[in-house]
Amino acid sequence: MTAWTPPWRPWHARRAWGFATLLRRFPAKADLVTAVFADRMDAYFEAVTTALDNPDPWDGFTGYIEAACAMQAADYGFADVLTTTFPTAKALERRRNEAYEAMVELINRAKATGRLREDFDPSDLLLIHMANAGVVNATGDAAPDAWRRIVALLIQSCEAPARGPLPPSPEHDALYKAMLRASPADPTAPAPEESA
């Protein structure tokens, strides 16, 4: 008589084999994170460089926001990438920093045209991505185009002349902690540096 095998066992065995394969291929968590998100981060960087190539800085700026938010809406895996930090994935963070520096340049160009409000801060882009990710995650398939309206509202709020002053921008450390909170738990993640 053959011993009875629980119906879950073959699936469980396949799952264990899958984890073992993952661990062999990506022994460090940072390697796995980089493999999963590298293409998405490259697409984000490309959106920034395309915006910088636009001869009209305001059009480049708004085009970037629309493109990045469209990427968030089209790919749930990407929705939170722009609002999450992976401190141990050095190559990924290096790419994000390159995109950030290019965005600062684009923001300065858009301000120089007089179309972008003077009190717009680079950290406001992170808040825009957080807002859009929240809308994308909350509406999902039920209202897949809702993100377009929030993005249009946000873009219009960026345009000069400003209707009124904005509250202060969040501190860098506070936003970094928020990005860490959004990332997968990583006990090896370094704490943010204290501001002077």
N, C-alpha and C positions, 0 to 999 in steps of 0.2 A: 504494500500500500504506500502510495506517495504522500509525503508530508504536505499539508496544506500551506500554500504561500499566500500571504495577504495580498489583495489586489493592488495596494499602494507600493509594494516593494519594488517592482520594476521601475516605476517612475522615480522612486526615492533613489534607487541605484543610479539611474541616469543623471539625476540632479547632482548627486555626490560626484559622479564622474565629471560633470560639467564644471563644478567648483574646482576640482583638482586640476583640470585643464587650464582654467582661468589662472589659478595660482602659479602653475608652471610657466605660462606665457607672460604673466604680469606679476612677478614676485613682490613688487612694491605697489602700494595703493596708488601712488602718484603716476606710475606707468599706466595703470588701467584708466585713471581719470584722463590722462593725456590722450590715450588711444580713443576714448569715447568722445571727447570734446574737441580734439584738435581741428577737425574739418569745420566744425561750427565756429570756432574762434577764428579760423582763417577766413570764413565767409564774413564774419563781423569786421575783421580788419580790411577786407576788400571793400565793404560798404563804406568804410571811413575814407579809404584812398580814392574811391570813386567820387565821394563828396568833395574831397580836396581838389580833384581835377576839374570840378565844375567851375567855369569862369565867373559864375554868379554865386558869391559865398552864401547868401541867404537861401538861394535855391538848393545849393549843396547841403546846407545845414538841415533844411526841412526834408530834403530828399533822403538824407541819412536817417533821420528819425523815422520816416515812413518805412524805409527799407529794413532797418533793424527791428522795428516793431512788427513788420510783416513776417520776418523770419521767426520771431517769437510766436506769432499766431499760427504759422504753418507747421511748426515742429515743437510739440510739447516738451521734447527733450532740450530744446534751445530756450524755451520760455524763461527759465530761471538762470541760464548760464551767465547772462550779462549782469545778474544781481547776486552772484555767488562768487566767492573766492576760494581757490584751492592752493593754499600756501605751500604745500609740499610738491605740487606739480609745477616746477620751476619754468619749464619751457612754455607751458600754457600761460602762466602769469607774465612771463616776459612778452609774449604776444599781446596780451591784454594791455600791458603798459605801453607798448608801441602804439597801439590803437588809441589809447588815452592821450598820449602826447600829440598825435595827429588831430584828435578831436579838439584839444585845447587850441591848436593853431586855427582850426576851422571856426571855432567860437570867436576867437579874436578877429578873424577876417570878417565874420558876419557882423560883429559889433562895429567894426570900422566903417561898414556901409551905412550904419544908422538903422538897420532893419531889426537887429536883435537887441532887446532891451539891455541896458548897461549893467543892471544888477543880476543878469543871468550868470550863474556860477557853474563850472564844469560838473560839480556834484549834482546839479539839477538833472543832468542826463541820466544819472543812476536812478534818481527818483522817478523820472519818466519811465525808465525801463521797469522799475518796481511796480509802478501803477499799471503799466500795460500787462506785465506778467500776471498781476492780480486779476485783471479783467479777463485775460485769456484763460487762466485756470478756473475762474468762477463761472464763465459762460460756456466754455467748451463747445460741444456740438449743438447745444440748445440755441445759442446766438453767436455763430462763428464769426460774424462781421462786427460785433460790438466794439472790438478793439479799434476799428477805424474811427468811430465817433470820439472815443476818449483821446486818440492821437490827434485828431483835428482840433479838439478843444485845447489840448496841451500846446500844440504848435501855435495856435492863435494867442495863447496867453504869453508866449515868448516874444511876440512881435512888439516892436516899438511903434508908437509911444506907449509906455507902460500906463496902465489904468490906475496904478497906485503902487506903493512900496511893498516889497515882499518881506516876510519874516526872515530872520537870519538863516543862513544855510546851516545844515547839521555839521557838527565837527567831523573832521576826517576820521578820528578814532571811533566815533559813534557809528558812522557808516560802515567802517571796516568790520566792527563787531556785528552789525546787522548782516553783512555779507557772509561772515563766518557762521552765523546762526542759520543762514539759509543753506549752507553747504552741508554735505554729509558729515556726520560727527567724525572728527579727527583729533584724537588726543595728542597727536604730535604737532598740531598746528601751533605756530608761534603766536604769542600775544602781540597785539598791535603796539608799535612804539609809542611812548608817551610824548604828547606834544609839548613843545617848550612853552 
